[in-house]
Each structure stands twice: as structure tokens, then as C-alpha cells.
């Protein structure tokens, strides 16, 4: 079987939905019976986004195998409903690290190591790994950033080489661009698209398709003009106007004829008629007027909502399942410490405290947990949100006044959250946390077990600290239930407050496994109790 490659490049500006478009096309191809796989290439030098600030990069998306990856992988998993692995994301940092360590080992036998061919070979090898590992017949590869970026040059050169190596008939280039709108004249402009295609062609790549993104309606004379100037067939210039519903993109891609055009050009035969009806129903449901449920999201990177991409999507999935609209109130936890932002928390039907690192805003998160516990507001804590829930409980219910996590206070007399034993000697920051999928056994009769409806689950982790078991008995006597534990009974995975409608928190990150058609049970539980409480 020959692998077919779909390469996605970006033109004009980034952040116009290249990843979503790739994910949507992936879904329409899977619907046609093809085994698809996806890969994102990130030209930055970091080895992975795990050590980057969420302000710089947005969310770090974690896979089953513990890979810390770009948030676009979240789009791929949510749209295509597949489970990806480490090979699905790599960076310049990884490519160089690998090449340099080979050079140090003497693998190159005295040769001069250069971008071409050594770096480009390593890029091609890693692209090849996806089909090898997954057996996919169609591999969608998205190149981060926009053409013209200095750091993406070796990647584009590698794709150009690959085209000849695997055969032109097996490769299809899709260039995703942006048409700026000029208010003064009320028109969309194609010139930046023409320029970005010119740059692409100067490195030897002619796109087979151009997807032109815009916030405004795109007329046919514009797409015809793009076709003429960019040397692409008219029907391969696809206008893609921004949708108010993210999950409509697969329907738009389907309707625009993108998958049909691609499979014809790649000489593929579909084995199934795509059934997009579930997606149509989903989109119809999103658009249906529904009562609004307010969830206060008390985080520390709230200025950049991309930092909570999967949390936001998981809330939307859970809202749909409960036939409500979710309105997220973004609250900066540090504001709560200064008596600001409380109006949002007080008017909310539910409170969510997501993951995070470092001490800034911790006291605000603890205050939010106290408010939720005392006022019996539905609460969901994710990772750090579980840790702050237990710290609050220790301080205000168990009267352990200086209780804290040793992440924030090394001198605390009551480190109820502490470093795992295996973490003690670690000095390297990258890729050394407890990462990826771990099993969790649910205790019968608890809210968590009721939400899941099963006895054991596997969830994705990303943390260094854990609940300190020395305090377990004390907590249980005080009214906390450890409803999810690792199978050996050593690690607390889910904690909940007994005397409360729904105060549940997990050490893992449930948001990574929520899907539009399969909302995550813990989020559904939050939304359900928040809805009940609001009386809507
Ligand atoms: N900082 C905490 C830890 O390392 C929580 C991490 C998180 O929320 N992802 O354990």
C-alpha cells in the first residue's frame, strides 16, 4: 500500500484555523473509510511545548503515551476521534537534538553535518514514522507557522524532497491563507495570498489547493482571481468563511467538495459514503436556543483563552449533553486575592479550577474552592484545581492552618500535597513529570463512580505533585472521599466532598479525553448539577 500525504502550509498570517481545517478534512476522509493519521511539525527550537509558558504557546495537549504536544493535536483528536501518539508532533528542537547526538556519537564518520541533507533527512524520517507506526493510508501533515518564516525553511525543503521520493502522485499540498478586509473600500484582498504562494513556489512547491479564509463572504471572482494568479485549478480554490460554530467546519469542508477533489487527485477509492448527519445534528443543537449556565473558570492564564482550549471545549461538550448553553466567566485567580472578580464567581452556577504551575494566584484558587464548598456550588477541579481543593479543606475543615503544597511552600508544616518520591531527584524540567495515561479505580457509591458509570478508567496526567497519603485518614474523617485511586491504592486520583452536591476534583486532566459526541463524565456531572442548581 502506498501512503498518500496531504501537506498543509500556512500563508499570510498564522492562527487562521489551519489545524482545524486539517482536522476537519481528516474526519471527512475517515468517514470515507480511509485509515488516516495526522502529524504537526513545529519549527520552533524547543524540544516540546512542555516547558513553554501557556502565554506563549497556549495549552499543552497531552497524549496517551505522555507526549506533551501542540494544541492542534487536541483538534485532531476531537474532530477525527482518534488517539494519537508521540510521532504525531515534532519540533526543530527534536530534529537538531537527534542529529547533534548522532554527530557526537560519531555516526556520521567525519562528515560535515548540514541542513541539507542531514536535517532534512531527519525531518523526512520522522514524517515517515507516522505511516510506519499507524499503518495509515492517508497522512495529513500540518507545518506550523507561515511560509517565509526562517525556521520553517528546512521543513518545506524536506517536503519538496519527499514529493519526489514518494512520487508526485502521492502528495497533495494545501495552502491555507487569509484574505484581509479593507474597511475603507469594503473589499477583500488577494494580494497577500499571491505573495505567500510566490514564496512557496520559490522553494519549489506549487500548492494543489488553496483554502482562502476570511471573516467575510468570498465571491467567485475572487477565487477565480486567486486561481489565475496562483496557478491552481479554479475548483481547487476553496472559500472558507469563519463559522460561529467550530464543529461546523467539517460540514463546510465536505460541502465545498474538498475531500472529493483530494481523493480524485490522489487516485484514492473511498469504500464508504460519508455520514455527516451526526455532525449536522450537533451543529443544529449548538445553534438551538437553550438556557444559559454560567461557569466561573478560575485560572491564571485567563487573558489567553487558548491556554484552556481543551477545558473550554469539554465544557461545551458537557453543556450540549445537558441541553444548555455554557457561558464561561473568566476569572483571574490573583484578582480574587485583591477582592476583584468575585461578582463573576458569585453569579456563577458552577466553578471550575483548571491546572497550572507556580505560586501566583494560588491563594485565589483556594478562596474559590472555599466559596464553592461553603455555598455548595458545583465545583470541578482539574489537577492543580484538585490540589487547591485539598489544601483549602485541610486549612478550613481540618484546621491545619499552614497546609500547602510543597510546590508553593517548602517549609509548610502540613504539606498535604507533596512531591512524589520518584520526582525528588529530578533536576531536568522537560518531559519529567508524571505524564500520560494511568488507570484509576473508582470507589462504588461515590459521585465520581456515578458520573462514569464504570469501575475503572484510564486518564491522562501531567503533574509532579500528589496528595500526601499521611493525611488520608484525617481527610476521610473530616468528610473528604477519595473516590478514585491508582490500582495499587497508593495514589489519589479523584477526591470529592461528601456533604456537597458536586465537589469533585481529579489529579488527572479529564479535558483531554472529552469529545464532541462523547462528553467527559466529570464535566457532564458538573454541568448537570450546575443546571439543577440554577433551576433552568
Ligand atoms: N503544579 C502542579 C503539579 O505539578 C499541578 C500541575 C497541573 O495542574 N497540570 O503537580
Boltz pocket constraint, residues with backbone or C-beta under 6 A from the ligand:
constraints:
  - pocket:
      binder: B
      contacts: [[A, 354], [A, 355], [A, 356], [A, 357], [A, 358], [A, 382], [A, 383], [A, 384], [A, 385], [A, 407], [A, 462], [A, 463], [A, 464], [A, 465], [A, 466]]
      max_distance: 6.0
